[in-house]
Amino acid sequence: ATEIQWWHAFTGRLGELLAAQIEEFNASQSDFVVVGSHKGNYSETLNAGIAAFRANEQPHILMVFEVGTATMMAAKGAIKPVYEVMAEGGAPFDPDAYMGAVKGYYTTTDGDMLSLPYNSSTPVLYVNRDAFTAAGMDPDMDLSTWQNVGAALDGLKAGGEDCPLVTAWQSWVHLENLSAWHDVPFATKENGFAGLDTELSLNGPVQVAHIDAMGQWAKDGKFIYTGRRNEGGANFRAGECALFTESSAGYAGVKAEAKFDFDIRTLPYWEGAGNAPQNTIIGGSSLWVLEGHDAEEYKGVSQFLSFLSSSDVQAKWHQNTGYLPITNAAAEQTKAEGFYDANPGTEIAGMQMTGKAPTGNSKGLRLGSFDQIRGIIDEELEAVWAGDKDAQTALDSAKERGDALLRRFEQANR
Ligand SMILES: O=P(O)(O)OC[C@H](O)CO
């Protein structure tokens, strides 16, 4: 059988579920064998793929988180667009089957799908109901606004809670999604969708006010900083924190490990700021097919990608992980199966994405070198949490340093 290499970034519960998909595909036919390899976290997997391409040792399929999308789109000779792979391979494929908000992220302005949406997420709020009760707080209290969350943090702290709020992916949740949710720009030129000559605008009044509030909560011991990626998930799953802002896909781990009652709520917004609530944007990753392999191998790739997009596989993946149902059929199937009724909160991610038609501020981000820019943002936010910089100074600096990378990317890809 012909071997198809898939490099990915999943361990833990997500790694198990991904391995089960590969096993199911391999058992369903005998012409191709998909081999999954874990290459580290999202950034490490992206870098491994780029390095492998330079050494002519690239896999067929590379999982790239949303942050690397503009970088991959610019890597013209290295990628084989998914629409082309599917047309040549002949496996069933209908780009219109995908949710608009998900498809738009990975499609050119001409309507060509470049990478396959696979695991798309959006951030939500997880609530440890037992922690609320232990602190003498009502776990059913309204947490839809940051004003209300602020009041909850006061009460939790006063009630003896040591970790009222923890977050994963601080830039993604508290700046990128914050901006879209309030319909304010994170970057000019429709967050980069309308041109490479984009600059960051993450230091506007809505963002500064939010980071300022978070900085104050950090100082008061109400927001506990645990790291740049999803390190905080371990604290939340262990029952050590009351509130957790994290990807909808945090559901996989929380469901598997939490020994407490939990809720999923919408991502909070600031009442009165911007046009909140607008819509949130996607994260997670898509699958890029790399150049340099032969036609028979691409045929296998097209069959595997078609398998991954089928309603049954997608519906199951969505229900098990909390990732969005990337096709409309998978969403309908999930609803028809009664999953949302049986598991309240699991419908929220989809609702946040589709509640309103996206604006130029809320389609998503398409910024080159964005993994490095996130590194800069992380550093500046850490200075706020540590009390070394105020929010305005830190975000002004993030803009200046990030813009320098955007200019380099623009020049290299003109
Ligand atoms: O945990 P994920 O896969 O939903 O990804 C979250 C962020 O999008 C990472 O950039």
The ligand as a Tripos MOL2 file, in Angstrom:
@<TRIPOS>MOLECULE
LIG
   10     9     1     0     0
SMALL
NO_CHARGES

@<TRIPOS>ATOM
      1 O1         -6.5850   24.8430   20.9120 O.co2     1 LIG1
      2 P1         -6.9850   25.1060   19.5150 P.3       1 LIG1
      3 O2         -6.6000   24.0220   18.5790 O.co2     1 LIG1
      4 O3         -8.4190   25.4290   19.4040 O.co2     1 LIG1
      5 O4         -6.1770   26.3900   19.0260 O.3       1 LIG1
      6 C1         -6.2710   27.5820   19.7410 C.3       1 LIG1
      7 C2         -5.6030   28.7300   18.9950 C.3       1 LIG1
      8 O5         -6.2540   28.9370   17.7870 O.3       1 LIG1
      9 C3         -4.1810   28.5140   18.6670 C.3       1 LIG1
     10 O6         -3.6680   29.5550   17.8910 O.3       1 LIG1
@<TRIPOS>BOND
     1     1     2 2
     2     2     3 1
     3     2     4 1
     4     2     5 1
     5     5     6 1
     6     6     7 1
     7     7     8 1
     8     7     9 1
     9     9    10 1
@<TRIPOS>SUBSTRUCTURE
     1 LIG1         1 GROUP 0 **** ****
